[in-house]
Amino acid sequence: MTIADRVKKIIVEHLVTLDEVETFKAKVTEQASFIDDLGADSLDLVELVMHFEEEFGIEVSDLDADNWLTVGDATKYIEQRAGGRR
């Protein structure tokens, strides 16, 4: 599973209930805005960052996380920091 796939999986698991999973998965694209398209609030974003840090063994500064507007922004950042780690 690629880093991008793992990022999307964490987002889906965190932001939706089981009965919404299939519909929501289609919304989680590289261009999807965490707030506008996926309905995340500031607490959701903090929790997602914590999940990403744990999953990928990286540390994300608050300043860096504040620059993530889309799923693609988070994915690119994580790919750069996680490197070859899986």
HTML snippet that shows the backbone in 3Dmol.js (N, CA, C, O; Angstrom):
<script src="https://3Dmol.org/build/3Dmol-min.js"></script>
<div id="view" style="width:600px;height:400px;position:relative"></div>
<script>
const pdb = `
ATOM      1  N   MET A   1       0.854  -1.175   0.000  1.00  0.00           N
ATOM      2  CA  MET A   1       0.000   0.000   0.000  1.00  0.00           C
ATOM      3  C   MET A   1       0.900   1.239   0.000  1.00  0.00           C
ATOM      4  O   MET A   1       1.835   1.326   0.797  1.00  0.00           O
ATOM      5  N   THR A   2       0.624   2.182  -0.880  1.00  0.00           N
ATOM      6  CA  THR A   2       1.438   3.390  -0.974  1.00  0.00           C
ATOM      7  C   THR A   2       1.157   4.331   0.199  1.00  0.00           C
ATOM      8  O   THR A   2       0.172   4.169   0.918  1.00  0.00           O
ATOM      9  N   ILE A   3       2.026   5.302   0.376  1.00  0.00           N
ATOM     10  CA  ILE A   3       1.807   6.310   1.414  1.00  0.00           C
ATOM     11  C   ILE A   3       0.497   7.044   1.149  1.00  0.00           C
ATOM     12  O   ILE A   3      -0.273   7.292   2.077  1.00  0.00           O
ATOM     13  N   ALA A   4       0.239   7.393  -0.109  1.00  0.00           N
ATOM     14  CA  ALA A   4      -1.005   8.105  -0.447  1.00  0.00           C
ATOM     15  C   ALA A   4      -2.228   7.274  -0.063  1.00  0.00           C
ATOM     16  O   ALA A   4      -3.200   7.809   0.470  1.00  0.00           O
ATOM     17  N   ASP A   5      -2.182   5.972  -0.331  1.00  0.00           N
ATOM     18  CA  ASP A   5      -3.302   5.094   0.039  1.00  0.00           C
ATOM     19  C   ASP A   5      -3.472   5.025   1.550  1.00  0.00           C
ATOM     20  O   ASP A   5      -4.595   5.018   2.054  1.00  0.00           O
ATOM     21  N   ARG A   6      -2.362   4.974   2.268  1.00  0.00           N
ATOM     22  CA  ARG A   6      -2.427   4.904   3.731  1.00  0.00           C
ATOM     23  C   ARG A   6      -2.976   6.200   4.317  1.00  0.00           C
ATOM     24  O   ARG A   6      -3.753   6.170   5.271  1.00  0.00           O
ATOM     25  N   VAL A   7      -2.572   7.349   3.746  1.00  0.00           N
ATOM     26  CA  VAL A   7      -3.092   8.647   4.194  1.00  0.00           C
ATOM     27  C   VAL A   7      -4.605   8.676   4.017  1.00  0.00           C
ATOM     28  O   VAL A   7      -5.330   9.062   4.934  1.00  0.00           O
ATOM     29  N   LYS A   8      -5.083   8.271   2.852  1.00  0.00           N
ATOM     30  CA  LYS A   8      -6.524   8.272   2.581  1.00  0.00           C
ATOM     31  C   LYS A   8      -7.265   7.331   3.521  1.00  0.00           C
ATOM     32  O   LYS A   8      -8.354   7.657   3.992  1.00  0.00           O
ATOM     33  N   LYS A   9      -6.686   6.169   3.798  1.00  0.00           N
ATOM     34  CA  LYS A   9      -7.316   5.196   4.698  1.00  0.00           C
ATOM     35  C   LYS A   9      -7.502   5.789   6.093  1.00  0.00           C
ATOM     36  O   LYS A   9      -8.562   5.634   6.700  1.00  0.00           O
ATOM     37  N   ILE A  10      -6.475   6.465   6.601  1.00  0.00           N
ATOM     38  CA  ILE A  10      -6.553   7.083   7.927  1.00  0.00           C
ATOM     39  C   ILE A  10      -7.636   8.159   7.944  1.00  0.00           C
ATOM     40  O   ILE A  10      -8.398   8.256   8.906  1.00  0.00           O
ATOM     41  N   ILE A  11      -7.706   8.963   6.889  1.00  0.00           N
ATOM     42  CA  ILE A  11      -8.722  10.018   6.816  1.00  0.00           C
ATOM     43  C   ILE A  11     -10.117   9.417   6.857  1.00  0.00           C
ATOM     44  O   ILE A  11     -10.972   9.877   7.613  1.00  0.00           O
ATOM     45  N   VAL A  12     -10.350   8.393   6.050  1.00  0.00           N
ATOM     46  CA  VAL A  12     -11.670   7.753   6.011  1.00  0.00           C
ATOM     47  C   VAL A  12     -12.015   7.158   7.367  1.00  0.00           C
ATOM     48  O   VAL A  12     -13.125   7.347   7.863  1.00  0.00           O
ATOM     49  N   GLU A  13     -11.074   6.440   7.971  1.00  0.00           N
ATOM     50  CA  GLU A  13     -11.337   5.804   9.265  1.00  0.00           C
ATOM     51  C   GLU A  13     -11.658   6.823  10.343  1.00  0.00           C
ATOM     52  O   GLU A  13     -12.446   6.546  11.247  1.00  0.00           O
ATOM     53  N   HIS A  14     -11.056   7.994  10.255  1.00  0.00           N
ATOM     54  CA  HIS A  14     -11.243   8.997  11.306  1.00  0.00           C
ATOM     55  C   HIS A  14     -12.506   9.839  11.120  1.00  0.00           C
ATOM     56  O   HIS A  14     -13.149  10.207  12.103  1.00  0.00           O
ATOM     57  N   LEU A  15     -12.860  10.139   9.902  1.00  0.00           N
ATOM     58  CA  LEU A  15     -13.901  11.137   9.671  1.00  0.00           C
ATOM     59  C   LEU A  15     -15.301  10.589   9.402  1.00  0.00           C
ATOM     60  O   LEU A  15     -16.246  11.373   9.314  1.00  0.00           O
ATOM     61  N   VAL A  16     -15.469   9.276   9.269  1.00  0.00           N
ATOM     62  CA  VAL A  16     -16.806   8.768   8.934  1.00  0.00           C
ATOM     63  C   VAL A  16     -17.198   7.561   9.775  1.00  0.00           C
ATOM     64  O   VAL A  16     -16.362   6.890  10.380  1.00  0.00           O
ATOM     65  N   THR A  17     -18.506   7.315   9.786  1.00  0.00           N
ATOM     66  CA  THR A  17     -19.030   6.123  10.443  1.00  0.00           C
ATOM     67  C   THR A  17     -19.031   4.975   9.442  1.00  0.00           C
ATOM     68  O   THR A  17     -18.886   5.197   8.240  1.00  0.00           O
ATOM     69  N   LEU A  18     -19.193   3.758   9.928  1.00  0.00           N
ATOM     70  CA  LEU A  18     -19.125   2.582   9.063  1.00  0.00           C
ATOM     71  C   LEU A  18     -20.107   2.624   7.898  1.00  0.00           C
ATOM     72  O   LEU A  18     -19.757   2.227   6.786  1.00  0.00           O
ATOM     73  N   ASP A  19     -21.319   3.093   8.130  1.00  0.00           N
ATOM     74  CA  ASP A  19     -22.306   3.096   7.050  1.00  0.00           C
ATOM     75  C   ASP A  19     -22.035   4.165   5.992  1.00  0.00           C
ATOM     76  O   ASP A  19     -22.670   4.153   4.937  1.00  0.00           O
ATOM     77  N   GLU A  20     -21.119   5.077   6.247  1.00  0.00           N
ATOM     78  CA  GLU A  20     -20.782   6.135   5.290  1.00  0.00           C
ATOM     79  C   GLU A  20     -19.486   5.865   4.531  1.00  0.00           C
ATOM     80  O   GLU A  20     -19.141   6.616   3.618  1.00  0.00           O
ATOM     81  N   VAL A  21     -18.771   4.815   4.890  1.00  0.00           N
ATOM     82  CA  VAL A  21     -17.418   4.601   4.386  1.00  0.00           C
ATOM     83  C   VAL A  21     -17.346   4.591   2.864  1.00  0.00           C
ATOM     84  O   VAL A  21     -16.551   5.335   2.290  1.00  0.00           O
ATOM     85  N   GLU A  22     -18.137   3.788   2.208  1.00  0.00           N
ATOM     86  CA  GLU A  22     -18.030   3.661   0.748  1.00  0.00           C
ATOM     87  C   GLU A  22     -18.306   4.975   0.035  1.00  0.00           C
ATOM     88  O   GLU A  22     -17.597   5.320  -0.910  1.00  0.00           O
ATOM     89  N   THR A  23     -19.315   5.710   0.465  1.00  0.00           N
ATOM     90  CA  THR A  23     -19.631   6.995  -0.150  1.00  0.00           C
ATOM     91  C   THR A  23     -18.510   7.995   0.099  1.00  0.00           C
ATOM     92  O   THR A  23     -18.139   8.753  -0.797  1.00  0.00           O
ATOM     93  N   PHE A  24     -17.973   7.997   1.312  1.00  0.00           N
ATOM     94  CA  PHE A  24     -16.947   8.963   1.691  1.00  0.00           C
ATOM     95  C   PHE A  24     -15.624   8.693   0.984  1.00  0.00           C
ATOM     96  O   PHE A  24     -14.915   9.634   0.630  1.00  0.00           O
ATOM     97  N   LYS A  25     -15.278   7.418   0.771  1.00  0.00           N
ATOM     98  CA  LYS A  25     -14.007   7.074   0.117  1.00  0.00           C
ATOM     99  C   LYS A  25     -13.855   7.796  -1.215  1.00  0.00           C
ATOM    100  O   LYS A  25     -12.759   8.233  -1.566  1.00  0.00           O
ATOM    101  N   ALA A  26     -14.941   7.922  -1.947  1.00  0.00           N
ATOM    102  CA  ALA A  26     -14.895   8.577  -3.256  1.00  0.00           C
ATOM    103  C   ALA A  26     -14.556  10.062  -3.135  1.00  0.00           C
ATOM    104  O   ALA A  26     -14.029  10.650  -4.079  1.00  0.00           O
ATOM    105  N   LYS A  27     -14.846  10.667  -2.003  1.00  0.00           N
ATOM    106  CA  LYS A  27     -14.567  12.091  -1.784  1.00  0.00           C
ATOM    107  C   LYS A  27     -13.107  12.351  -1.438  1.00  0.00           C
ATOM    108  O   LYS A  27     -12.620  13.468  -1.613  1.00  0.00           O
ATOM    109  N   VAL A  28     -12.403  11.329  -0.949  1.00  0.00           N
ATOM    110  CA  VAL A  28     -11.029  11.512  -0.479  1.00  0.00           C
ATOM    111  C   VAL A  28     -10.080  11.412  -1.674  1.00  0.00           C
ATOM    112  O   VAL A  28      -9.518  10.355  -1.962  1.00  0.00           O
ATOM    113  N   THR A  29      -9.923  12.543  -2.356  1.00  0.00           N
ATOM    114  CA  THR A  29      -9.030  12.644  -3.506  1.00  0.00           C
ATOM    115  C   THR A  29      -7.880  13.572  -3.144  1.00  0.00           C
ATOM    116  O   THR A  29      -7.914  14.241  -2.111  1.00  0.00           O
ATOM    117  N   GLU A  30      -6.876  13.608  -3.987  1.00  0.00           N
ATOM    118  CA  GLU A  30      -5.727  14.482  -3.737  1.00  0.00           C
ATOM    119  C   GLU A  30      -6.151  15.952  -3.645  1.00  0.00           C
ATOM    120  O   GLU A  30      -5.538  16.732  -2.916  1.00  0.00           O
ATOM    121  N   GLN A  31      -7.196  16.325  -4.383  1.00  0.00           N
ATOM    122  CA  GLN A  31      -7.643  17.724  -4.421  1.00  0.00           C
ATOM    123  C   GLN A  31      -8.641  18.065  -3.319  1.00  0.00           C
ATOM    124  O   GLN A  31      -8.983  19.235  -3.143  1.00  0.00           O
ATOM    125  N   ALA A  32      -9.110  17.076  -2.583  1.00  0.00           N
ATOM    126  CA  ALA A  32     -10.150  17.311  -1.575  1.00  0.00           C
ATOM    127  C   ALA A  32      -9.627  18.180  -0.434  1.00  0.00           C
ATOM    128  O   ALA A  32      -8.569  17.916   0.137  1.00  0.00           O
ATOM    129  N   SER A  33     -10.388  19.211  -0.120  1.00  0.00           N
ATOM    130  CA  SER A  33     -10.086  20.083   1.015  1.00  0.00           C
ATOM    131  C   SER A  33     -10.548  19.392   2.295  1.00  0.00           C
ATOM    132  O   SER A  33     -11.670  18.892   2.373  1.00  0.00           O
ATOM    133  N   PHE A  34      -9.673  19.371   3.294  1.00  0.00           N
ATOM    134  CA  PHE A  34     -10.052  18.756   4.565  1.00  0.00           C
ATOM    135  C   PHE A  34     -11.321  19.394   5.130  1.00  0.00           C
ATOM    136  O   PHE A  34     -12.210  18.691   5.610  1.00  0.00           O
ATOM    137  N   ILE A  35     -11.405  20.704   5.076  1.00  0.00           N
ATOM    138  CA  ILE A  35     -12.521  21.420   5.699  1.00  0.00           C
ATOM    139  C   ILE A  35     -13.727  21.507   4.763  1.00  0.00           C
ATOM    140  O   ILE A  35     -14.830  21.107   5.136  1.00  0.00           O
ATOM    141  N   ASP A  36     -13.526  22.023   3.558  1.00  0.00           N
ATOM    142  CA  ASP A  36     -14.653  22.275   2.658  1.00  0.00           C
ATOM    143  C   ASP A  36     -15.265  21.007   2.073  1.00  0.00           C
ATOM    144  O   ASP A  36     -16.488  20.904   1.971  1.00  0.00           O
ATOM    145  N   ASP A  37     -14.436  20.047   1.688  1.00  0.00           N
ATOM    146  CA  ASP A  37     -14.949  18.844   1.024  1.00  0.00           C
ATOM    147  C   ASP A  37     -15.192  17.675   1.972  1.00  0.00           C
ATOM    148  O   ASP A  37     -16.122  16.892   1.778  1.00  0.00           O
ATOM    149  N   LEU A  38     -14.349  17.560   3.001  1.00  0.00           N
ATOM    150  CA  LEU A  38     -14.436  16.399   3.890  1.00  0.00           C
ATOM    151  C   LEU A  38     -15.086  16.715   5.228  1.00  0.00           C
ATOM    152  O   LEU A  38     -15.343  15.809   6.021  1.00  0.00           O
ATOM    153  N   GLY A  39     -15.357  17.991   5.487  1.00  0.00           N
ATOM    154  CA  GLY A  39     -16.076  18.376   6.698  1.00  0.00           C
ATOM    155  C   GLY A  39     -15.277  18.282   7.982  1.00  0.00           C
ATOM    156  O   GLY A  39     -15.854  18.212   9.067  1.00  0.00           O
ATOM    157  N   ALA A  40     -13.957  18.278   7.875  1.00  0.00           N
ATOM    158  CA  ALA A  40     -13.121  18.205   9.074  1.00  0.00           C
ATOM    159  C   ALA A  40     -13.131  19.544   9.801  1.00  0.00           C
ATOM    160  O   ALA A  40     -13.204  20.603   9.178  1.00  0.00           O
ATOM    161  N   ASP A  41     -13.058  19.482  11.136  1.00  0.00           N
ATOM    162  CA  ASP A  41     -12.901  20.704  11.922  1.00  0.00           C
ATOM    163  C   ASP A  41     -11.485  20.714  12.490  1.00  0.00           C
ATOM    164  O   ASP A  41     -10.698  19.810  12.209  1.00  0.00           O
ATOM    165  N   SER A  42     -11.160  21.721  13.279  1.00  0.00           N
ATOM    166  CA  SER A  42      -9.786  21.858  13.770  1.00  0.00           C
ATOM    167  C   SER A  42      -9.364  20.681  14.645  1.00  0.00           C
ATOM    168  O   SER A  42      -8.207  20.263  14.596  1.00  0.00           O
ATOM    169  N   LEU A  43     -10.273  20.146  15.436  1.00  0.00           N
ATOM    170  CA  LEU A  43      -9.943  18.983  16.262  1.00  0.00           C
ATOM    171  C   LEU A  43      -9.675  17.762  15.385  1.00  0.00           C
ATOM    172  O   LEU A  43      -8.745  17.001  15.652  1.00  0.00           O
ATOM    173  N   ASP A  44     -10.477  17.572  14.349  1.00  0.00           N
ATOM    174  CA  ASP A  44     -10.239  16.472  13.412  1.00  0.00           C
ATOM    175  C   ASP A  44      -8.845  16.573  12.804  1.00  0.00           C
ATOM    176  O   ASP A  44      -8.141  15.571  12.679  1.00  0.00           O
ATOM    177  N   LEU A  45      -8.454  17.780  12.429  1.00  0.00           N
ATOM    178  CA  LEU A  45      -7.150  17.968  11.804  1.00  0.00           C
ATOM    179  C   LEU A  45      -6.021  17.627  12.769  1.00  0.00           C
ATOM    180  O   LEU A  45      -5.039  16.998  12.376  1.00  0.00           O
ATOM    181  N   VAL A  46      -6.154  18.037  14.021  1.00  0.00           N
ATOM    182  CA  VAL A  46      -5.144  17.701  15.033  1.00  0.00           C
ATOM    183  C   VAL A  46      -5.057  16.186  15.196  1.00  0.00           C
ATOM    184  O   VAL A  46      -3.962  15.626  15.258  1.00  0.00           O
ATOM    185  N   GLU A  47      -6.205  15.529  15.263  1.00  0.00           N
ATOM    186  CA  GLU A  47      -6.222  14.079  15.435  1.00  0.00           C
ATOM    187  C   GLU A  47      -5.656  13.367  14.211  1.00  0.00           C
ATOM    188  O   GLU A  47      -4.959  12.363  14.352  1.00  0.00           O
ATOM    189  N   LEU A  48      -5.944  13.870  13.019  1.00  0.00           N
ATOM    190  CA  LEU A  48      -5.368  13.275  11.814  1.00  0.00           C
ATOM    191  C   LEU A  48      -3.851  13.389  11.823  1.00  0.00           C
ATOM    192  O   LEU A  48      -3.156  12.428  11.492  1.00  0.00           O
ATOM    193  N   VAL A  49      -3.333  14.550  12.199  1.00  0.00           N
ATOM    194  CA  VAL A  49      -1.885  14.728  12.277  1.00  0.00           C
ATOM    195  C   VAL A  49      -1.284  13.712  13.245  1.00  0.00           C
ATOM    196  O   VAL A  49      -0.248  13.115  12.954  1.00  0.00           O
ATOM    197  N   MET A  50      -1.924  13.515  14.387  1.00  0.00           N
ATOM    198  CA  MET A  50      -1.425  12.543  15.365  1.00  0.00           C
ATOM    199  C   MET A  50      -1.418  11.131  14.769  1.00  0.00           C
ATOM    200  O   MET A  50      -0.464  10.379  14.970  1.00  0.00           O
ATOM    201  N   HIS A  51      -2.468  10.772  14.044  1.00  0.00           N
ATOM    202  CA  HIS A  51      -2.520   9.456  13.394  1.00  0.00           C
ATOM    203  C   HIS A  51      -1.418   9.325  12.340  1.00  0.00           C
ATOM    204  O   HIS A  51      -0.766   8.285  12.251  1.00  0.00           O
ATOM    205  N   PHE A  52      -1.210  10.368  11.550  1.00  0.00           N
ATOM    206  CA  PHE A  52      -0.165  10.333  10.528  1.00  0.00           C
ATOM    207  C   PHE A  52       1.217  10.191  11.174  1.00  0.00           C
ATOM    208  O   PHE A  52       2.055   9.427  10.694  1.00  0.00           O
ATOM    209  N   GLU A  53       1.450  10.927  12.258  1.00  0.00           N
ATOM    210  CA  GLU A  53       2.739  10.837  12.942  1.00  0.00           C
ATOM    211  C   GLU A  53       2.998   9.412  13.422  1.00  0.00           C
ATOM    212  O   GLU A  53       4.099   8.884  13.263  1.00  0.00           O
ATOM    213  N   GLU A  54       1.987   8.806  14.002  1.00  0.00           N
ATOM    214  CA  GLU A  54       2.126   7.442  14.513  1.00  0.00           C
ATOM    215  C   GLU A  54       2.304   6.437  13.373  1.00  0.00           C
ATOM    216  O   GLU A  54       3.185   5.580  13.431  1.00  0.00           O
ATOM    217  N   GLU A  55       1.482   6.540  12.360  1.00  0.00           N
ATOM    218  CA  GLU A  55       1.511   5.592  11.239  1.00  0.00           C
ATOM    219  C   GLU A  55       2.824   5.640  10.468  1.00  0.00           C
ATOM    220  O   GLU A  55       3.354   4.604  10.066  1.00  0.00           O
ATOM    221  N   PHE A  56       3.351   6.855  10.261  1.00  0.00           N
ATOM    222  CA  PHE A  56       4.505   7.013   9.393  1.00  0.00           C
ATOM    223  C   PHE A  56       5.807   7.292  10.141  1.00  0.00           C
ATOM    224  O   PHE A  56       6.854   7.449   9.512  1.00  0.00           O
ATOM    225  N   GLY A  57       5.761   7.356  11.467  1.00  0.00           N
ATOM    226  CA  GLY A  57       6.971   7.563  12.255  1.00  0.00           C
ATOM    227  C   GLY A  57       7.632   8.900  11.991  1.00  0.00           C
ATOM    228  O   GLY A  57       8.858   8.991  11.926  1.00  0.00           O
ATOM    229  N   ILE A  58       6.824   9.939  11.838  1.00  0.00           N
ATOM    230  CA  ILE A  58       7.342  11.280  11.575  1.00  0.00           C
ATOM    231  C   ILE A  58       6.803  12.240  12.624  1.00  0.00           C
ATOM    232  O   ILE A  58       5.876  11.915  13.366  1.00  0.00           O
ATOM    233  N   GLU A  59       7.401  13.435  12.675  1.00  0.00           N
ATOM    234  CA  GLU A  59       6.874  14.512  13.505  1.00  0.00           C
ATOM    235  C   GLU A  59       6.443  15.639  12.579  1.00  0.00           C
ATOM    236  O   GLU A  59       7.155  15.986  11.635  1.00  0.00           O
ATOM    237  N   VAL A  60       5.285  16.203  12.851  1.00  0.00           N
ATOM    238  CA  VAL A  60       4.735  17.283  12.034  1.00  0.00           C
ATOM    239  C   VAL A  60       4.567  18.504  12.929  1.00  0.00           C
ATOM    240  O   VAL A  60       3.857  18.452  13.933  1.00  0.00           O
ATOM    241  N   SER A  61       5.221  19.598  12.562  1.00  0.00           N
ATOM    242  CA  SER A  61       5.072  20.819  13.355  1.00  0.00           C
ATOM    243  C   SER A  61       3.687  21.412  13.112  1.00  0.00           C
ATOM    244  O   SER A  61       3.070  21.175  12.074  1.00  0.00           O
ATOM    245  N   ASP A  62       3.214  22.179  14.077  1.00  0.00           N
ATOM    246  CA  ASP A  62       1.919  22.850  13.926  1.00  0.00           C
ATOM    247  C   ASP A  62       1.922  23.764  12.706  1.00  0.00           C
ATOM    248  O   ASP A  62       0.933  23.841  11.977  1.00  0.00           O
ATOM    249  N   LEU A  63       3.032  24.453  12.489  1.00  0.00           N
ATOM    250  CA  LEU A  63       3.140  25.366  11.351  1.00  0.00           C
ATOM    251  C   LEU A  63       3.012  24.609  10.032  1.00  0.00           C
ATOM    252  O   LEU A  63       2.317  25.059   9.122  1.00  0.00           O
ATOM    253  N   ASP A  64       3.681  23.461   9.929  1.00  0.00           N
ATOM    254  CA  ASP A  64       3.581  22.664   8.704  1.00  0.00           C
ATOM    255  C   ASP A  64       2.158  22.157   8.501  1.00  0.00           C
ATOM    256  O   ASP A  64       1.619  22.245   7.398  1.00  0.00           O
ATOM    257  N   ALA A  65       1.552  21.630   9.552  1.00  0.00           N
ATOM    258  CA  ALA A  65       0.189  21.094   9.443  1.00  0.00           C
ATOM    259  C   ALA A  65      -0.805  22.189   9.060  1.00  0.00           C
ATOM    260  O   ALA A  65      -1.772  21.923   8.346  1.00  0.00           O
ATOM    261  N   ASP A  66      -0.578  23.408   9.524  1.00  0.00           N
ATOM    262  CA  ASP A  66      -1.469  24.520   9.183  1.00  0.00           C
ATOM    263  C   ASP A  66      -1.461  24.829   7.685  1.00  0.00           C
ATOM    264  O   ASP A  66      -2.397  25.439   7.168  1.00  0.00           O
ATOM    265  N   ASN A  67      -0.409  24.407   6.996  1.00  0.00           N
ATOM    266  CA  ASN A  67      -0.308  24.644   5.554  1.00  0.00           C
ATOM    267  C   ASN A  67      -0.994  23.570   4.718  1.00  0.00           C
ATOM    268  O   ASN A  67      -1.080  23.700   3.497  1.00  0.00           O
ATOM    269  N   TRP A  68      -1.482  22.515   5.357  1.00  0.00           N
ATOM    270  CA  TRP A  68      -2.175  21.445   4.633  1.00  0.00           C
ATOM    271  C   TRP A  68      -3.619  21.857   4.399  1.00  0.00           C
ATOM    272  O   TRP A  68      -4.421  21.875   5.333  1.00  0.00           O
ATOM    273  N   LEU A  69      -3.945  22.181   3.188  1.00  0.00           N
ATOM    274  CA  LEU A  69      -5.324  22.510   2.850  1.00  0.00           C
ATOM    275  C   LEU A  69      -6.040  21.313   2.239  1.00  0.00           C
ATOM    276  O   LEU A  69      -7.250  21.155   2.402  1.00  0.00           O
ATOM    277  N   THR A  70      -5.287  20.471   1.536  1.00  0.00           N
ATOM    278  CA  THR A  70      -5.885  19.335   0.831  1.00  0.00           C
ATOM    279  C   THR A  70      -5.226  18.020   1.245  1.00  0.00           C
ATOM    280  O   THR A  70      -4.180  17.999   1.894  1.00  0.00           O
ATOM    281  N   VAL A  71      -5.868  16.937   0.849  1.00  0.00           N
ATOM    282  CA  VAL A  71      -5.302  15.605   1.071  1.00  0.00           C
ATOM    283  C   VAL A  71      -3.951  15.511   0.367  1.00  0.00           C
ATOM    284  O   VAL A  71      -3.011  14.923   0.901  1.00  0.00           O
ATOM    285  N   GLY A  72      -3.855  16.082  -0.820  1.00  0.00           N
ATOM    286  CA  GLY A  72      -2.599  16.073  -1.565  1.00  0.00           C
ATOM    287  C   GLY A  72      -1.480  16.788  -0.831  1.00  0.00           C
ATOM    288  O   GLY A  72      -0.335  16.339  -0.866  1.00  0.00           O
ATOM    289  N   ASP A  73      -1.790  17.898  -0.165  1.00  0.00           N
ATOM    290  CA  ASP A  73      -0.782  18.618   0.621  1.00  0.00           C
ATOM    291  C   ASP A  73      -0.216  17.719   1.713  1.00  0.00           C
ATOM    292  O   ASP A  73       0.999  17.652   1.904  1.00  0.00           O
ATOM    293  N   ALA A  74      -1.095  17.033   2.425  1.00  0.00           N
ATOM    294  CA  ALA A  74      -0.658  16.140   3.499  1.00  0.00           C
ATOM    295  C   ALA A  74       0.143  14.978   2.938  1.00  0.00           C
ATOM    296  O   ALA A  74       1.176  14.604   3.494  1.00  0.00           O
ATOM    297  N   THR A  75      -0.328  14.409   1.841  1.00  0.00           N
ATOM    298  CA  THR A  75       0.349  13.265   1.237  1.00  0.00           C
ATOM    299  C   THR A  75       1.759  13.630   0.794  1.00  0.00           C
ATOM    300  O   THR A  75       2.706  12.897   1.081  1.00  0.00           O
ATOM    301  N   LYS A  76       1.911  14.752   0.101  1.00  0.00           N
ATOM    302  CA  LYS A  76       3.238  15.186  -0.359  1.00  0.00           C
ATOM    303  C   LYS A  76       4.181  15.397   0.821  1.00  0.00           C
ATOM    304  O   LYS A  76       5.333  14.965   0.785  1.00  0.00           O
ATOM    305  N   TYR A  77       3.693  16.055   1.856  1.00  0.00           N
ATOM    306  CA  TYR A  77       4.506  16.302   3.045  1.00  0.00           C
ATOM    307  C   TYR A  77       4.961  14.980   3.653  1.00  0.00           C
ATOM    308  O   TYR A  77       6.140  14.804   3.961  1.00  0.00           O
ATOM    309  N   ILE A  78       4.027  14.060   3.823  1.00  0.00           N
ATOM    310  CA  ILE A  78       4.345  12.775   4.455  1.00  0.00           C
ATOM    311  C   ILE A  78       5.306  11.979   3.581  1.00  0.00           C
ATOM    312  O   ILE A  78       6.234  11.357   4.099  1.00  0.00           O
ATOM    313  N   GLU A  79       5.104  11.984   2.274  1.00  0.00           N
ATOM    314  CA  GLU A  79       6.017  11.274   1.375  1.00  0.00           C
ATOM    315  C   GLU A  79       7.429  11.831   1.490  1.00  0.00           C
ATOM    316  O   GLU A  79       8.394  11.066   1.478  1.00  0.00           O
ATOM    317  N   GLN A  80       7.565  13.141   1.599  1.00  0.00           N
ATOM    318  CA  GLN A  80       8.884  13.764   1.729  1.00  0.00           C
ATOM    319  C   GLN A  80       9.546  13.406   3.054  1.00  0.00           C
ATOM    320  O   GLN A  80      10.751  13.157   3.099  1.00  0.00           O
ATOM    321  N   ARG A  81       8.764  13.379   4.134  1.00  0.00           N
ATOM    322  CA  ARG A  81       9.323  13.116   5.464  1.00  0.00           C
ATOM    323  C   ARG A  81       9.544  11.626   5.734  1.00  0.00           C
ATOM    324  O   ARG A  81      10.525  11.239   6.368  1.00  0.00           O
ATOM    325  N   ALA A  82       8.623  10.803   5.246  1.00  0.00           N
ATOM    326  CA  ALA A  82       8.705   9.370   5.530  1.00  0.00           C
ATOM    327  C   ALA A  82       9.712   8.681   4.615  1.00  0.00           C
ATOM    328  O   ALA A  82      10.218   7.607   4.942  1.00  0.00           O
ATOM    329  N   GLY A  83       9.999   9.287   3.486  1.00  0.00           N
ATOM    330  CA  GLY A  83      10.964   8.705   2.567  1.00  0.00           C
ATOM    331  C   GLY A  83      10.615   7.278   2.202  1.00  0.00           C
ATOM    332  O   GLY A  83       9.505   6.997   1.749  1.00  0.00           O
ATOM    333  N   GLY A  84      11.555   6.387   2.399  1.00  0.00           N
ATOM    334  CA  GLY A  84      11.344   4.989   2.059  1.00  0.00           C
ATOM    335  C   GLY A  84      10.647   4.190   3.131  1.00  0.00           C
ATOM    336  O   GLY A  84      10.359   3.010   2.931  1.00  0.00           O
ATOM    337  N   ARG A  85      10.369   4.804   4.268  1.00  0.00           N
ATOM    338  CA  ARG A  85       9.684   4.068   5.349  1.00  0.00           C
ATOM    339  C   ARG A  85       8.283   3.701   4.935  1.00  0.00           C
ATOM    340  O   ARG A  85       7.610   4.474   4.253  1.00  0.00           O
ATOM    341  N   ARG A  86       7.841   2.547   5.332  1.00  0.00           N
ATOM    342  CA  ARG A  86       6.476   2.100   4.994  1.00  0.00           C
ATOM    343  C   ARG A  86       5.734   1.754   6.248  1.00  0.00           C
ATOM    344  O   ARG A  86       4.571   1.356   6.188  1.00  0.00           O
TER     345      ARG A  86
END
`;
const viewer = $3Dmol.createViewer("view");
viewer.addModel(pdb, "pdb");
viewer.setStyle({}, {cartoon: {color: "spectrum"}});
viewer.zoomTo();
viewer.render();
</script>
